[in-house]
Amino acid sequence: MSEKKRNESLGANAVKSDSRLTNSDRDLIALLRCEIENRGPISFARFMELALYHPQHGYYASGRARIGRCGDFFTNVSIGPIFGTLLAAEFVEIWEKLERPDQFTLVEQGAHDGQLAADVLKALRGSECFEALRYIMVEPFPAWRERQQEKLIGFSQNISWCGSIEELNPFAGVHFSNELFDALPIHLLSDTGEECLVTLNGGEFRIQPAPVREKKLAAAKLMHAIATKLKRGVILTIDYGFTREQFFPHHTVQVRARHRKLDSPFDQIGRADISAHIDWTSLIEAAESAGARLIGLTDQHHFLTGILRDLLHATEVQKLSPADKRGLQTLLHPEMMGRNFQALALAQDFAAPLSGFRFSRL
């Protein structure tokens, strides 16, 4: 698709008469129209905030988001438990390099239904690290917290929940997330730097002027808050994006539902995932402004290969099932998920190298 057509497609209205619309869908669309009619055009960040995070009707907040074969998109977690097993090995390494503290905190944010937490905890169970472990889920939405608690009932003694990063006490350990930052609201800018706004034209949603660039204020703000709360340890972020030098000269907004890429964010409002590639440079700078330092940034292939290298002769790897081996290939292969995702590690009062970043490009 040409740049002109790409921008026209994003800006075009796509709200059509659809028999699949639920009352919640209609309420969300009416809410958006009402806000624009009463207050004037809104930023794309505000549109994303309502479409994804409105407490009753938003795609994420309401609990509608689905991953896996029967959902809207795949993630590392939907491939199988091997991803959590490898992350658990990296967490044990961090615990050891922190000199095996009696209390080791894992903070997971953006945990969806809790499957990654279950995979990590199962891999850690029985280890010395597990005995020191305190696992905190940052989850603002009741629908997801309820599902997480149900899935993790076997680990209820190890887990607690909080509603936001601001509620956390300063901690030592690891803050980690998998595909969190890409779903945060972004601002869209024109080629002159003017903010692109969502407006109504004949009752239809449009973005004007045509978007070219992105500004990711929410992501930077969250990373700064995380780095402020971490007093000693590592921030591990797995997502997809570019460094500032790599960013293409156009927006990266993606809209997906049932594994199909939709043309417009106004198609299936409240029933579709809206995301954008993250700016790794901006996240690094936000963390550094809170005193953190960069450990490394690398693609998922090299990140997981670095961890796996030390486990090649470990019992866990020798006992991998055929399904786990296929999952590992999907996670590692450059033509599958290996190059599509990247891993970023930042540290507070932690100078040791990590296996996952032995091949880091930064």
Buried (B, 14 or more C-beta within 10 A) or exposed (E): EEEEEBBBEBBBBBBEEEEEBEEBBBBBBEBBBEBBEEEEBBBBBBBBBBBBBBEEBBBBBBBBBBBBEEBBBBBBBBBBBBBBBBBBBBBBBBBEBBEEBEEBBBBBBBBBBBBBBBBBBBBBBEBEBBEBBBBBBBBBBEBBBEBBBEBBEEBEEBBEBBEEBEEBEEBBBBBBBBBBBBBBBBBBBBEEEEBBBBBBEEEBBBBBBBBBBBBBBBBBEBBBBBBBBBEBBBBBBBBBBBBEEEBEEBBBBBBBBEEEEBBBBBBBBBBBBBBBBBBBBBBBBBBBEBEBBBBBBBBBBBBBBBBBEBBEEEEBBEEBEEEBEBBBBBBBEEEBBBBEBBBBBBBBEBEEBBBBBBBBEE
